[in-house]
């Protein structure tokens, strides 16, 4: 009789040991799934549905021609005209202009068309979300100005800064110069950029 009780006790112990890991395993799996779901919901680097829609739409659009991009380059930046015959350039979805006051450091203006398979716009928004910092003696600032997310890259040692943003979820605009990011922002000619609205 004692042997039967002993065997029955041993059998119950084995069965209870087998059930515990399963329950524990179920709990671990469900808590891992829940943690993953929470992480996805709270992960600021997660791509939103709106961003996915923007990137999908950009892939279907046709890039502007060189002439269309060239027409967007400003005639001047803070009263400074383009310098030399090659100051204004256009090639492969990028237009740039160099504007220089006499005897002073100049300004560079860039506009990139983010359509097609290029990741210009996605990289901008990913960088804005991740907010990385630059090498020593430089600073990045991530600020929303007038409804636009802007990234300012400051290099105080060489007195060279730039500010960049995305216009119409399609065009990355960059202005580089010796002034502070706040001052550079005031030099952006939004009236001129409105010419891009027809291509949205």
C-alpha positions as CSV (number, residue, x, y, z in Angstrom):
1,X,0.0,0.0,0.0
2,X,2.8,2.3,0.9
3,X,4.4,1.6,-2.5
4,X,1.1,2.6,-4.2
5,X,0.9,5.9,-2.3
6,X,4.6,6.5,-3.0
7,X,4.2,5.8,-6.8
8,X,1.0,7.9,-7.0
9,X,2.8,10.8,-5.2
10,X,5.7,10.4,-7.6
11,X,3.4,10.3,-10.6
12,X,1.6,13.5,-9.5
13,X,4.9,15.3,-9.0
14,X,6.1,14.4,-12.5
15,X,2.8,15.5,-14.0
16,X,2.8,18.7,-12.1
17,X,6.4,19.4,-13.2
18,X,5.5,18.8,-16.8
19,X,2.5,21.2,-16.7
20,X,4.4,24.0,-15.0
21,X,6.9,24.6,-17.8
22,X,4.1,24.6,-20.4
23,X,2.2,27.3,-18.4
24,X,5.4,29.2,-17.7
25,X,6.3,28.9,-21.4
26,X,2.8,30.1,-22.5
27,X,3.2,33.1,-20.1
28,X,6.6,33.9,-21.3
29,X,5.5,33.8,-25.0
30,X,2.4,35.9,-24.4
31,X,4.4,38.4,-22.4
32,X,7.0,38.6,-25.1
33,X,4.3,39.2,-27.7
34,X,2.8,41.9,-25.5
35,X,6.2,43.5,-25.0
36,X,6.9,43.5,-28.7
37,X,3.5,45.0,-29.4
38,X,4.1,47.7,-26.8
39,X,7.6,48.4,-28.2
40,X,6.2,48.8,-31.7
41,X,3.5,51.2,-30.4
42,X,6.0,53.3,-28.4
43,X,9.1,53.1,-30.8
44,X,9.5,56.6,-32.1
45,X,11.5,55.3,-35.1
46,X,8.6,53.2,-36.3
47,X,7.4,54.2,-39.8
48,X,3.8,55.5,-39.6
49,X,1.1,54.7,-42.0
50,X,1.2,58.3,-43.3
51,X,4.9,58.0,-44.0
52,X,4.4,54.7,-45.8
53,X,1.8,56.4,-48.0
54,X,4.2,59.2,-48.8
55,X,7.0,56.9,-49.7
56,X,4.7,54.8,-51.9
57,X,3.4,57.8,-53.7
58,X,6.9,59.2,-54.3
59,X,7.9,55.9,-56.0
60,X,5.2,56.4,-58.6
61,X,5.9,60.0,-59.5
62,X,8.1,61.2,-62.3
63,X,11.1,63.4,-61.4
64,X,11.1,67.0,-62.5
65,X,13.2,67.9,-65.6
66,X,16.4,69.8,-65.2
67,X,14.6,72.9,-66.5
68,X,11.8,72.6,-64.0
69,X,14.3,72.2,-61.1
70,X,16.5,75.0,-62.5
71,X,13.5,77.4,-62.4
72,X,13.2,76.9,-58.6
73,X,16.8,78.1,-57.8
74,X,16.5,81.5,-56.1
75,X,17.5,84.6,-58.0
76,X,19.4,85.8,-54.9
77,X,19.9,84.8,-51.3
78,X,19.6,87.8,-48.9
79,X,20.5,90.1,-51.7
80,X,23.5,88.0,-52.9
81,X,23.5,87.0,-56.6
82,X,24.9,83.7,-58.1
83,X,28.6,83.9,-58.6
84,X,30.2,83.0,-62.0
85,X,29.0,81.1,-65.0
86,X,28.8,77.8,-63.1
87,X,27.2,79.0,-60.0
88,X,23.9,77.4,-60.9
89,X,24.0,73.7,-61.6
90,X,21.3,71.0,-62.3
91,X,21.8,67.2,-62.7
92,X,19.9,64.1,-61.8
93,X,17.2,65.4,-59.5
94,X,19.5,67.9,-57.8
95,X,19.8,71.7,-58.5
96,X,22.3,73.8,-56.6
97,X,23.3,77.4,-56.6
98,X,26.3,79.4,-55.1
99,X,25.6,82.9,-54.0
100,X,28.4,85.1,-52.6
101,X,28.7,88.6,-51.3
102,X,31.9,90.5,-52.2
103,X,34.6,89.8,-49.7
104,X,32.5,87.5,-47.5
105,X,31.6,83.9,-47.1
106,X,28.8,82.9,-49.5
107,X,25.7,80.7,-49.4
108,X,24.9,77.4,-51.1
109,X,21.3,76.4,-52.0
110,X,20.3,72.8,-52.8
111,X,17.0,71.3,-53.9
112,X,16.6,67.6,-54.4
113,X,13.6,65.9,-55.9
114,X,12.8,62.9,-53.7
115,X,10.7,60.9,-56.2
116,X,11.5,57.5,-57.7
117,X,13.5,54.9,-55.8
118,X,15.8,57.4,-54.1
119,X,15.5,57.5,-50.3
120,X,16.1,61.2,-49.9
121,X,12.8,62.0,-48.1
122,X,12.8,58.8,-46.0
123,X,16.4,59.4,-44.9
124,X,15.5,62.9,-43.8
125,X,12.5,61.8,-41.7
126,X,14.4,58.8,-40.2
127,X,17.3,61.2,-39.2
128,X,14.8,63.6,-37.7
129,X,13.3,60.8,-35.6
130,X,16.6,59.3,-34.5
131,X,18.2,62.7,-33.8
132,X,21.9,61.5,-34.1
133,X,24.7,63.9,-33.1
134,X,27.7,64.8,-35.3
135,X,31.4,64.5,-34.7
136,X,33.1,66.6,-32.1
137,X,32.9,70.4,-32.5
138,X,29.7,70.2,-34.5
139,X,26.0,70.2,-33.4
140,X,22.8,69.1,-34.9
141,X,19.5,70.7,-33.9
142,X,16.1,69.2,-34.7
143,X,13.4,71.9,-34.5
144,X,10.0,72.4,-36.0
145,X,9.7,75.8,-37.7
146,X,6.5,77.1,-39.2
147,X,5.1,73.6,-39.4
148,X,8.3,72.1,-41.1
149,X,10.6,69.7,-39.4
150,X,14.1,71.2,-39.8
151,X,17.6,69.8,-39.2
152,X,20.3,72.3,-38.6
153,X,24.0,71.3,-38.8
154,X,26.3,73.7,-37.1
155,X,30.1,73.9,-37.5
156,X,31.1,76.8,-35.3
157,X,34.9,76.4,-35.7
158,X,34.7,77.0,-39.5
159,X,31.6,79.3,-39.3
160,X,29.7,77.1,-41.6
161,X,26.1,76.0,-40.9
162,X,23.2,74.6,-42.8
163,X,19.5,74.1,-42.4
164,X,17.4,71.6,-44.3
165,X,13.8,70.6,-44.5
166,X,11.3,68.8,-46.7
167,X,8.9,70.8,-48.8
168,X,5.5,69.2,-49.9
169,X,6.7,65.8,-48.7
170,X,8.8,65.6,-51.8
171,X,11.6,68.2,-52.1
172,X,14.5,68.4,-49.7
173,X,15.7,72.0,-49.4
174,X,19.1,72.9,-47.9
175,X,20.6,76.3,-47.3
176,X,24.2,76.5,-46.2
177,X,26.0,79.6,-45.1
178,X,28.0,81.5,-42.4
179,X,24.9,82.6,-40.4
180,X,23.1,80.9,-37.6
181,X,20.4,78.4,-38.4
182,X,17.7,80.8,-37.3
183,X,19.0,83.5,-39.6
184,X,19.4,81.0,-42.5
185,X,15.8,80.0,-42.1
186,X,14.7,83.6,-42.7
187,X,16.5,83.6,-46.1
188,X,14.3,80.7,-47.4
189,X,12.1,82.2,-50.2
190,X,8.8,80.4,-49.7
191,X,7.1,82.5,-52.3
192,X,9.6,81.0,-54.8
193,X,9.1,77.5,-53.5
194,X,5.4,77.8,-54.1
195,X,6.2,77.2,-57.8
196,X,6.7,73.5,-56.7
197,X,3.1,73.2,-55.6
198,X,1.9,72.4,-59.1
199,X,4.0,69.3,-59.1
200,X,2.4,67.7,-56.0
